[in-house]
């Protein structure tokens, strides 16, 4: 699911806060206030950032998308990552959250994998919605 923003605020859904994903270049052009979590190495949030060696090997073509995804899922199913995702879910109840990484293609983005997992694990326990990718044109 993609939300296209044309230099406007993200349309709200009354009474529910949102979880979004975005690439760094689109985030820079957005106007809506959101709490940003960078899912990028050396930007904090290391519990849910893919291992740098996997990112490097994927960019070099030494690791397929399926391999990166498998390694990433193994990492984010660890207890410390689950705790991080639960905390984000709690925050998403009271404010809009956006998960950001540098991958240009959302179909090959670990921000989307993370958001989908958060949605599947926590939307039943907390009142927030995952609305997908934010893009600007």
Steps between C-alpha positions, in 0.01 A plus 500: 500500500636844408386841618595775258555838656501800268656756737198469730446354845425132529121459524410405859263228612311637796599352836770269368869567465699355216810304419659576163815412308706727274835525330729778618459713185120513533514573870697818440215651295217418740331768706304294754647465847586140568735320731775356283688177561794445270545131425850572375835384640657738752178697556386323815232232492767237436266230636302520176764604247627224270860400559739719301669199340162387362425847364843520336475151352152574365619823335795312345273226367653237728176453693157477341198692626363170633824442691503850647135467598559162666797631700307813593196305620726285716635819659167672561348194664752532784367622838673840488349573158157384618525740795597783264199425276265489799629841614444645153147360502430671832632830360294460182185516712565865589704634207573433137814292446702457183763229449768620260778329310703587190369234261332670205278207398242431770458145366857426609498694822555373851297795637197339341582156644531657844176698470305197380630295792410776748154520346448124519630469855354808669204669328260271684644611835545869428284750311707604199493433127781427255420698186803404294760695309504878477632641175520851362496597135 
